Amino acid sequence: MKKKNGLGPKLYLAIVFVILYAPIFYLMVYSFSSGEKMYNFEGFTLKHYKEVLQDTRLLIIVLNTLVIALLSAALSTILGICGALAIYYVRNLRTQNALLTLNNVLIVSSDVVIGASFLILFTIVGVKLGFISVLLSHIAFSVPIVVLMVLPKLNEMSPTLIDAARDLGASRWDILSKVILPFITPGIFAGFFMALTYSLDDFAVTFFVTGNGFSTLSVEIYSRARQGISLSINALSTLIFFATMIMVIGYYFIAKRNQRGAGMGVGK
């Protein structure tokens, strides 16, 4: 007999979603308010969105954020694949565990500690704070994430696939490009999007290593919020939320399409 779950889990889930999304919807509603405060909704207007779109400096900062996120995600994905392959092919279990532990240090460490460490490093080395320092920092904390996304897919791969490729005369490059990489592609995409998300959302590390007039969106929003409540921040946050939702929905449909394609291939 099937057990009834009851209303408890559903009610708990509903409460969790309300707590998570209520502040976001509150912020979105007041982004359309004609007033200047986040109380007493005075009337519908789009002036705050016009202010955001007419702010050239803010648009440049948005572009900086996207460039940093895409570059750091792409480079960290390449480095993460190399790192995962290196760990995978280490035969000594102790050495492999030690490498995994070192890989996880940046993930479990505090963002403040990481940011301060990079600030000290760049100061000693002589790297000017700005685009390069932010890019290097984002690559550094994104690589371990990619490794953790790719390595499980490598562990799922049967060694007989590589042995069969070698028996058929495949070179090392053929094995990598035609056997290993296609198999771990889901992990690669997962690592790339995780790195992209972490880069877009990061504030603490970026706050320490930015400078020379260079800024990202998270740092800019923090700076504006310190000056006082402005509904232009609400409008900007609403645009970011909708852009994120579009990307998530797009990724969902792409994943569903790939699953259907794989299912049809298996059926044939």
ABEGO torsion letter per residue (X at the ends): XBBBAEAAAAAAAAAAAAAAAAAAAAAAAAAABABABABGBAEBBAAAAAAAAABAAAAAAAAAAAAAAAAAAAAAAAAAAAAAAAAAABABAAAAAAAAAAAAAAAABBAAAAAAAAAAAAAAAGBBBEAAAAAAAAAAAAAAAAAAAAAAAAAABBAAAAAAAAAAGBBAAAAAAAAAAAAAAAAAAAAAAAAAAAAAABAAAAAAABEGGBBBAAAAAAAAAAAEBBAAAAAAAAAAAAAAAAAAAAAAAAAAAAAAAAAAAAAX
